[in-house]
Amino acid sequence: MPANFNSVQLMGRLCFDPSEKPLEEGKKLVGFRMAINHKYKQKEEWKQTTCYVDVKAWDNLAETCKNLGKGSLVFLEGYLKNREYVEDGKKKKILEVTARQVKF
């Protein structure tokens, strides 16, 4: 068994149309946010929570994903990735999914 395992499978709907990011020649990147609902029963009442996940798709997969739209139902397999960036002079961290496969 491997010492580490980083894999996720998610099914949900896109919160908005995917956005293309301009990159160096030959590279493609598309980002989108998924809403994933979780239903559970608390006492005798059904409740629902929603988790929002940021997803990145690269190159050929990005080309395919850019044609998705808000509300599209997708199933994806990918891995978790930490990313850091600076916004308004403050260092921020984000956990996102890098997609390996997207089915719709």
Backbone as CSV, one residue per row, in Angstrom:
resi,resn,N_x,N_y,N_z,CA_x,CA_y,CA_z,C_x,C_y,C_z
1,MET,0.845,-1.177,0.000,0.000,0.000,0.000,0.895,1.247,0.000
2,PRO,0.550,2.238,-0.822,1.380,3.442,-0.869,1.321,4.217,0.442
3,ALA,2.392,4.942,0.715,2.453,5.743,1.943,1.498,6.928,1.878
4,ASN,1.241,7.435,0.670,0.346,8.576,0.481,-0.617,8.272,-0.652
5,PHE,-1.808,8.819,-0.545,-2.812,8.613,-1.592,-3.633,9.877,-1.705
6,ASN,-3.626,10.510,-2.856,-4.327,11.771,-3.056,-5.236,11.612,-4.263
7,SER,-6.487,11.291,-4.015,-7.455,11.108,-5.091,-8.842,11.476,-4.587
8,VAL,-9.608,12.190,-5.440,-10.979,12.549,-5.090,-11.900,12.235,-6.257
9,GLN,-13.131,11.899,-5.930,-14.188,11.725,-6.915,-15.362,12.565,-6.438
10,LEU,-15.866,13.415,-7.318,-16.943,14.321,-6.949,-18.001,14.355,-8.036
11,MET,-19.251,14.535,-7.624,-20.324,14.748,-8.569,-21.142,15.928,-8.067
12,GLY,-21.369,16.881,-8.963,-22.135,18.062,-8.588,-22.433,18.911,-9.807
13,ARG,-22.905,20.112,-9.555,-23.282,21.029,-10.640,-22.392,22.263,-10.616
14,LEU,-22.113,22.776,-11.811,-21.300,23.985,-11.929,-22.076,25.190,-11.416
15,CYS,-21.401,26.034,-10.639,-22.021,27.234,-10.071,-22.079,28.367,-11.090
16,PHE,-21.176,28.348,-12.053,-21.129,29.369,-13.102,-20.385,28.793,-14.302
17,ASP,-20.432,29.480,-15.414,-19.714,29.027,-16.602,-18.216,28.961,-16.305
18,PRO,-17.523,27.951,-16.855,-16.075,27.862,-16.659,-15.359,29.096,-17.221
19,SER,-14.252,29.456,-16.590,-13.478,30.612,-17.062,-12.118,30.132,-17.569
20,GLU,-11.745,30.652,-18.728,-10.440,30.337,-19.312,-9.410,31.327,-18.790
21,LYS,-8.218,30.822,-18.486,-7.124,31.669,-18.022,-6.072,31.745,-19.128
22,PRO,-5.658,32.941,-19.494,-4.605,33.053,-20.505,-3.259,32.603,-19.935
23,LEU,-2.584,31.721,-20.647,-1.296,31.188,-20.207,-0.286,31.264,-21.342
24,GLU,0.917,30.818,-21.053,1.953,30.776,-22.079,1.482,29.920,-23.254
25,GLU,2.071,30.151,-24.392,1.667,29.468,-25.619,1.672,27.947,-25.446
26,GLY,0.579,27.328,-25.894,0.483,25.874,-25.841,-0.177,25.320,-24.590
27,LYS,-0.315,26.120,-23.532,-0.945,25.657,-22.293,-2.357,26.211,-22.202
28,LYS,-3.277,25.389,-21.690,-4.664,25.819,-21.500,-5.079,25.512,-20.070
29,LEU,-5.839,26.423,-19.486,-6.347,26.253,-18.124,-7.767,26.778,-18.060
30,VAL,-8.652,25.949,-17.508,-10.039,26.338,-17.279,-10.348,26.093,-15.809
31,GLY,-11.011,27.048,-15.181,-11.413,26.907,-13.788,-12.920,27.004,-13.648
32,PHE,-13.453,26.259,-12.692,-14.881,26.344,-12.390,-15.116,25.933,-10.954
33,ARG,-16.280,26.279,-10.448,-16.674,25.909,-9.088,-17.851,24.952,-9.166
34,MET,-17.776,23.899,-8.362,-18.858,22.915,-8.277,-19.592,23.054,-6.958
35,ALA,-20.899,22.846,-7.007,-21.717,22.764,-5.799,-22.074,21.288,-5.617
36,ILE,-21.740,20.744,-4.454,-21.971,19.334,-4.172,-22.889,19.246,-2.965
37,ASN,-24.057,18.689,-3.176,-25.054,18.585,-2.105,-24.877,17.303,-1.312
38,HIS,-25.137,17.406,-0.027,-25.092,16.247,0.864,-26.381,16.242,1.679
39,LYS,-27.162,15.184,1.518,-28.411,15.058,2.274,-28.193,14.093,3.424
40,TYR,-28.768,14.430,4.558,-28.660,13.575,5.728,-29.915,13.728,6.578
41,LYS,-30.136,12.728,7.418,-31.309,12.746,8.286,-30.868,13.067,9.702
42,GLN,-31.512,14.085,10.286,-31.245,14.477,11.663,-32.541,14.313,12.433
43,LYS,-32.533,13.390,13.364,-33.742,12.969,14.055,-34.718,12.443,12.997
44,GLU,-35.838,13.075,12.795,-36.809,12.611,11.789,-36.880,13.544,10.577
45,GLU,-35.977,14.499,10.509,-36.041,15.501,9.454,-34.843,15.382,8.502
46,TRP,-35.106,15.460,7.195,-34.041,15.454,6.196,-33.480,16.861,6.047
47,LYS,-32.154,16.954,6.028,-31.468,18.233,5.870,-30.484,18.113,4.718
48,GLN,-30.023,19.286,4.254,-29.071,19.299,3.155,-28.019,20.373,3.393
49,THR,-26.776,20.030,3.123,-25.700,21.011,3.137,-25.074,21.024,1.746
50,THR,-24.449,22.111,1.415,-23.790,22.228,0.117,-22.333,22.606,0.330
51,CYS,-21.462,21.903,-0.350,-20.027,22.162,-0.324,-19.629,22.730,-1.685
52,TYR,-18.854,23.801,-1.684,-18.405,24.425,-2.928,-16.920,24.132,-3.117
53,VAL,-16.581,23.618,-4.298,-15.216,23.183,-4.572,-14.712,23.848,-5.855
54,ASP,-13.529,24.458,-5.777,-12.888,25.035,-6.951,-12.109,23.946,-7.684
55,VAL,-12.244,23.928,-9.010,-11.629,22.884,-9.847,-10.825,23.548,-10.958
56,LYS,-9.672,22.959,-11.271,-8.848,23.381,-12.398,-8.706,22.207,-13.360
57,ALA,-8.814,22.489,-14.660,-8.596,21.490,-15.707,-7.560,22.053,-16.670
58,TRP,-6.620,21.217,-17.070,-5.502,21.657,-17.903,-5.558,21.047,-19.300
59,ASP,-5.006,21.774,-20.255,-4.723,21.343,-21.623,-5.933,20.729,-22.329
60,ASN,-5.854,19.462,-22.768,-6.964,18.859,-23.526,-8.247,18.807,-22.709
61,LEU,-8.118,18.517,-21.418,-9.304,18.468,-20.557,-9.909,19.872,-20.412
62,ALA,-9.065,20.891,-20.372,-9.551,22.272,-20.311,-10.358,22.607,-21.559
63,GLU,-9.886,22.158,-22.692,-10.579,22.409,-23.960,-11.985,21.815,-23.925
64,THR,-12.118,20.623,-23.364,-13.422,19.961,-23.238,-14.311,20.686,-22.223
65,CYS,-13.750,21.052,-21.076,-14.530,21.650,-19.986,-15.012,23.063,-20.286
66,LYS,-14.330,23.777,-21.175,-14.738,25.159,-21.445,-16.119,25.225,-22.089
67,ASN,-16.603,24.093,-22.609,-17.923,24.048,-23.238,-19.049,23.751,-22.249
68,LEU,-18.703,23.485,-20.991,-19.725,23.270,-19.962,-20.362,24.610,-19.613
69,GLY,-21.496,24.566,-18.942,-22.163,25.798,-18.543,-22.702,25.712,-17.129
70,LYS,-23.100,26.852,-16.617,-23.702,26.927,-15.288,-24.823,25.902,-15.182
71,GLY,-24.809,25.119,-14.094,-25.843,24.120,-13.864,-25.534,22.752,-14.439
72,SER,-24.462,22.637,-15.247,-24.100,21.333,-15.824,-23.772,20.344,-14.709
73,LEU,-24.290,19.129,-14.850,-23.977,18.057,-13.906,-22.711,17.364,-14.382
74,VAL,-21.695,17.278,-13.525,-20.435,16.637,-13.890,-19.985,15.673,-12.799
75,PHE,-19.271,14.646,-13.246,-18.582,13.720,-12.356,-17.111,13.867,-12.673
76,LEU,-16.292,14.062,-11.650,-14.865,14.197,-11.933,-14.024,13.359,-10.995
77,GLU,-12.843,13.039,-11.494,-11.821,12.366,-10.706,-10.588,13.234,-10.809
78,GLY,-9.931,13.449,-9.671,-8.751,14.293,-9.669,-7.998,14.173,-8.360
79,TYR,-7.217,15.210,-8.050,-6.445,15.202,-6.811,-6.462,16.592,-6.181
80,LEU,-6.225,16.632,-4.872,-6.199,17.883,-4.120,-4.848,18.574,-4.282
81,LYS,-4.898,19.902,-4.363,-3.665,20.673,-4.498,-3.787,21.979,-3.725
82,ASN,-2.773,22.283,-2.910,-2.696,23.562,-2.214,-2.061,24.589,-3.142
83,ARG,-2.567,25.804,-3.077,-1.996,26.887,-3.874,-1.950,28.144,-3.018
84,GLU,-0.875,28.906,-3.160,-0.733,30.171,-2.444,-0.683,31.315,-3.444
85,TYR,-1.235,32.468,-3.031,-1.180,33.660,-3.862,-1.275,34.886,-2.960
86,VAL,-0.977,36.043,-3.530,-1.040,37.295,-2.771,-2.173,38.139,-3.332
87,GLU,-3.036,38.623,-2.416,-4.150,39.480,-2.800,-4.187,40.664,-1.847
88,ASP,-4.158,41.858,-2.388,-4.152,43.085,-1.576,-3.029,43.071,-0.543
89,GLY,-1.882,42.535,-0.939,-0.721,42.499,-0.054,-0.761,41.411,1.002
90,LYS,-1.801,40.584,0.987,-1.930,39.517,1.983,-1.750,38.159,1.318
91,LYS,-1.006,37.287,1.986,-0.776,35.940,1.494,-2.008,35.079,1.774
92,LYS,-2.507,34.425,0.750,-3.693,33.576,0.900,-3.364,32.160,0.454
93,LYS,-4.096,31.199,1.008,-3.948,29.791,0.642,-5.306,29.255,0.219
94,ILE,-5.283,28.357,-0.742,-6.517,27.745,-1.207,-6.265,26.265,-1.470
95,LEU,-7.256,25.452,-1.177,-7.224,24.031,-1.492,-8.193,23.822,-2.645
96,GLU,-7.715,23.273,-3.748,-8.563,23.072,-4.916,-8.330,21.681,-5.488
97,VAL,-9.166,21.310,-6.437,-9.050,20.019,-7.103,-8.484,20.243,-8.496
98,THR,-7.478,19.473,-8.857,-6.994,19.426,-10.233,-7.619,18.189,-10.864
99,ALA,-8.392,18.407,-11.919,-9.141,17.316,-12.544,-8.238,16.463,-13.430
100,ARG,-8.442,15.147,-13.369,-7.797,14.218,-14.300,-8.799,13.748,-15.356
101,GLN,-10.050,13.576,-14.930,-11.136,13.156,-15.815,-12.385,13.919,-15.435
102,VAL,-13.165,14.320,-16.439,-14.462,14.954,-16.193,-15.461,14.316,-17.134
103,LYS,-16.550,13.833,-16.569,-17.629,13.212,-17.366,-18.900,14.006,-17.156
104,PHE,-19.628,14.186,-18.243,-20.878,14.941,-18.167,-21.882,14.378,-19.142
